[in-house]
Amino acid sequence: MQLTRTRAAAAARTLALALSVGACAAAGAAPPERPWMNTALPADARAQLLEQALTPDERLALLHSPMATEFDGTPRPPGSLGSAGYVAGVARLGLPALNETDASLGVTNPDNVRPGDTATALPSGLALAASWNPQLARASGAAIGREAHAKGFNVLLAGGANLARDPRGGRNFEYLGEDPWLAGVMAGTSIAGIQSAHVVSTVKHFALNPYETGRDHYSANIDAAALRESDLLAFELAIERGQPGAVMCAYNKVNGAHACENDYLLGDVLKRDWAYPGWVMSDWGAVHSTAAARVLDHESGEQLDTQVFFGEPLKQAVAASAIAPQRISDMVRRILRSMFAAGLFDHPPAPAKVDYPAHAGLARQVAAEGIVLLRNERATLPLSRQVRRVAVIGGNASLGVLSGGGSSQVTPTGEAPLTIALGGNTVLDTLFRRATWFASPPLQAIRARAPGAEVVFDDGRYPARAAELARGADVAIVFGTQWCGEAEDVPDLSLPQGQDALVAAVTAANPRTVVVLETGNPVDMPWLAASAAVLQAWYPGQEGGEAIADVLFGVVTPSGRLPMTFPRSVRQLPRPALPGPGQASSDAAFDIAFNEGADVGYRWFARTGEQPLYPFGFGLSYTTFAHSGLQVRGGRTLTVSLDVANTGSVAGADVPQVYLSAVGNQPMRRLIGWDKVALAPGEHRRVSIEVDPRLLARFDPRANRWQLAAGDYRVMVGTSASDASLEGTARLAAMTIKP
């Protein structure tokens, strides 16, 4: 009888356990041996459970990682796919490896480490920013997130949020312009799109990294309030909107301390004030000491550092009580927390069919929306499909469209691109200094749009010959290109290799000359007055030729607006001469004083009274728009409402922009809001914009707070930072805002 009762009790317990396990499974729980797999638990709790199950050596292994390429002669780590970085997992605990790849413009394949692997090559970050379309930023982020996930990657080194402080910056093309609100919103929505595919995105390069020349050696020196109101504000906004799993710190110093071991940036601002819960990874080769572990969580690209600081030296530092064991746990938990939050455990990367044609269409849309019509005399554009003779000149327009160089370089889907090695003096030069044209030739696309026309081509090597060809054409389209790349800035704003002379010769020969610019930055335009039309196409991605032709022939009405000011001369810039020794290979330390502070770009021009060539926010259309009915309401913040109407004859999209122009009697210029409104001819719509109060406030470093002063706040609404077609004022109450 006792045996029977025992068996009955055991059976009851077994049944109860089975029911309990079933109930837990239904609630998303995991078996008891892996409680961190319970999806009903928050990411922080799951991270804590898993961290506690790791051995000390397993914890340490998560804190440093190598590059997963073979450029330096070392074999790839076992299990890696071949990419920028790899962190091994822990199989016994179900902890997946981290396969990390660049990044914002598409999934890269550095040095063809994965033979034949291609991906959608999106237009440059400046092209995306020029669209002023956050929905497009999210869609493009989601597309590259899906591609990364399908290829087996779970970390994208994306999310460039550095402000473009100088139009000669070699990496400006990856970023999102000169304004913190525009850059922060666009970066944040792109990051959110990436992470919707269960891929961790970074935000980078934290912080104040606008120059590439000497990036390992300069100290970016700036007032604390100005830093908060400019570059740090862009990052703060991007982090709030995108919730990136990781922050990548920069190569440079900020106010004398390396960015990747900067207590103020990583400790005070990021982790304390912003309560950032994810992990901070270094840029590749940006760690200089084991002491960086005070605030840095992961050493990336360890082969590029002088030693693996977060390996054995970190273990010894813990043993010597120089680094607390609790800090190691915090570093690990931050990594695990982001992995859980982004779904890396619950939705691991898996081979999947990618809709590359749809993604190509998205790349084409970004390129077309990002093209900025700068000039259109005598309604030269759009071109008629009945045009009889078209001369297409220069820019390798018969081959494709230019892209920027460096770690963001994508190997595009479709036809193989043309790559030309530019040479250099270092191993990094051989990897990065390559000019690549994506196989989307504008010449071919132009011929397709005007099938009845004679479309003739000249490569532009000899300006006199090109001018002769242009002279006999109904319209000439001359392409100007400027290659920019990582690790070096451009020395001036000219079109390189004598292209300005070519454009001048063609515009002189034919008054109906359209100039198309494929550049990574603003450029000088000494030939501007002689041109009929100018299109700024940036680096337009793998469908760029089609997008350019779409805009030239009016298939798409241009709606791009400049995300950067185009100066008339470098003499107008805060630093007319590029800072530093002037040689990318120099290892001499130097300081850069950012005396413009928070007055970046258009704000600098407003402060100095200088007139740019083209202002921030500028862009023309094939239709016309009218703004009316401005209403500005105050209280705790500003709410700005207005009517936008398409007064022209074709459909198009307007970008009404709202700027703070004065507080009391103090003039200023800050973008505080915008909307992008697509309208049919005769259609009108009322838009309303509620302003983030931080854009109206000043940062007080002593109080460590945003201070919004009571008073009258004047706004202007227009089509650029220099346009004030509507003005209004409202009163705000004083307010203090936490950082």
Sequence and secondary structure as in RCSB ss.txt:
>XXXX:A:sequence
MQLTRTRAAAAARTLALALSVGACAAAGAAPPERPWMNTALPADARAQLLEQALTPDERLALLHSPMATEFDGTP
RPPGSLGSAGYVAGVARLGLPALNETDASLGVTNPDNVRPGDTATALPSGLALAASWNPQLARASGAAIGREAHA
KGFNVLLAGGANLARDPRGGRNFEYLGEDPWLAGVMAGTSIAGIQSAHVVSTVKHFALNPYETGRDHYSANIDAA
ALRESDLLAFELAIERGQPGAVMCAYNKVNGAHACENDYLLGDVLKRDWAYPGWVMSDWGAVHSTAAARVLDHES
GEQLDTQVFFGEPLKQAVAASAIAPQRISDMVRRILRSMFAAGLFDHPPAPAKVDYPAHAGLARQVAAEGIVLLR
NERATLPLSRQVRRVAVIGGNASLGVLSGGGSSQVTPTGEAPLTIALGGNTVLDTLFRRATWFASPPLQAIRARA
PGAEVVFDDGRYPARAAELARGADVAIVFGTQWCGEAEDVPDLSLPQGQDALVAAVTAANPRTVVVLETGNPVDM
PWLAASAAVLQAWYPGQEGGEAIADVLFGVVTPSGRLPMTFPRSVRQLPRPALPGPGQASSDAAFDIAFNEGADV
GYRWFARTGEQPLYPFGFGLSYTTFAHSGLQVRGGRTLTVSLDVANTGSVAGADVPQVYLSAVGNQPMRRLIGWD
KVALAPGEHRRVSIEVDPRLLARFDPRANRWQLAAGDYRVMVGTSASDASLEGTARLAAMTIKP
>XXXX:A:secstr
 HHHHHHHHHHHHHHHHHHHHHHHHHTT   TT GGG TTS HHHHHHHHHHHS HHHHHHTTB   BS TTS  
  TT  SBSEEE  BGGGTB  EEEE  TTS   GGGSSTT  B     HHHHHHHT HHHHHHHHHHHHHHHHH
HT  EE   B     STT TTGGGS  S HHHHHHHHHHHHHHHHTTS EEEEEEES     TTTTTEEEE  HH
HHHHTHHHHHHHHHHHH  SEEEE SSEETTEEGGG IIIIIIIIIIIS   SEEE  TT    GGGGGT  BB 
SGGGSSS TTSHHHHHHHHTTSS HHHHHHHHHHHHHHHHHHTTTTS        HHHHHHHHHHHHHHH EEEE
EGGG  S  TT  EEEEESTTTTT EE  BSTT   BSSS  EEEE   SSHHHHHH EEEEES  HHHHHHHH 
TTSEEEEE  SSHHHHHHHHHTSSEEEEEEEE  BTTB  SSSS TTTHHHHHHHHHHH SSEEEEEEESS    
TTGGG SEEEE  S  TTHHHHHHHHHTTSS      SS B S GGGSS SS SSSS TT    EEEE TTTT  
THHHHHHHT   SB TT  B SS EEEEEEEEE BSS EEEEEEEE SSS EEE  EEEEEEETTEEEEEEEEE 
 EEE TT EEEEEEE  GGGT EEETTTTEEEE SEEEEEEEESSTT  SEEEEEEE  EEE  
